[in-house]
Amino acid sequence: MGFAEDTRAKWHRWLEIILAELQDALVYRHLFREVREIVLANATLVDTPSIYWAAWFDTYVHYGASAIRRQLKDSDESISLARLLRELVEHPTLLSREWYLRDHPGGNGAWFVAQAHRAFDRFAGSAGQHVDATLVGTDLAALLGAGKDIEGYVDRVVAHRDRRPPRVIPTLTDMDKALDVSFELASKYHLLLERSGYAFPVAAWVGDEWRDLFKVPWISNEADGVRGT
C-alpha cells in the first residue's frame, strides 16, 4: 500500500474510534434526558432530597464534556476529529472523485453513479475533482467553535484544578450543541470514507428495554441498611 491508501485506511480507522466514543456520549445523553423526564414526572422523587442527584448530574456532565474535549485535541498523540480534519485540509487530494466512484458500494449503474456524484459534491463542489480543503476547514472551524467553552471547562475544572477559573461555565445547551456538531461532522466524514449514505438515530440504538430497570424496587427490606465496605 502507498501513502494515499495507508492514510485513507488510517482516517477510516480513526473515524470508527471517534464515532464509537461519540455514539456512547449520545446514548448517555439520551438516557440522562429520559431519566430526568421520569424523575420530573414523579412528585415523590422530585420532593425527595438526596446527594445522589448531584452525583448523577455531575457524572453525566463530566463524561459528556470530556467526550467532546477529546475531539478537539490536536496533537501527534491524539486520535481526534480535529486532528483528522486538519490532516484532510493538508491532503485533500487523497479523497478524490475518481477514488470515491471507483468500486463504489452502490454499484456502477447510471442511477448509482449519479447519486455518488451528488454525494461527493457535498465535499468537493459540483466541479471539484477532490475534497475541497476550504470546505473541510469550515467544518473544522465549526467544530472548534462549538466546543471552545467545553474545552476550557474540562481543562480547568474536570481534568485538573486550575488556579484560573474557566472563562465560561458551559450549560447543558452548550454541551448539546457541541456534541451534536461533533457527531454530525464525524458521521459526515465517516460516510465519505465509507462511500455510503446510511445513518441511524440514537433512539434506534437504545430501544426501551432499559426502562425495565425502573419498574422494580431497588431496595428490598433485606437490603435496606446494607452499606458497601
Secondary structure by P-SEA (a helix, b strand, c coil): ccaaaaaaaaaaaaaaaaaaaaaaaaaaaaaaaaaaaaaaacccccccccaaaaaaaaaaaaaaaaaaaaaaccccccccaaaaaaaaaacccccccccccccccccccaaaaaaaaaaaccccccccccccaaaaaaaaaaaaaacaaaaaaaaccccccccccccccccaaaaaaaaaaaaaaaaaaaaaaaccccccccccccccccccccccccccccccccccc
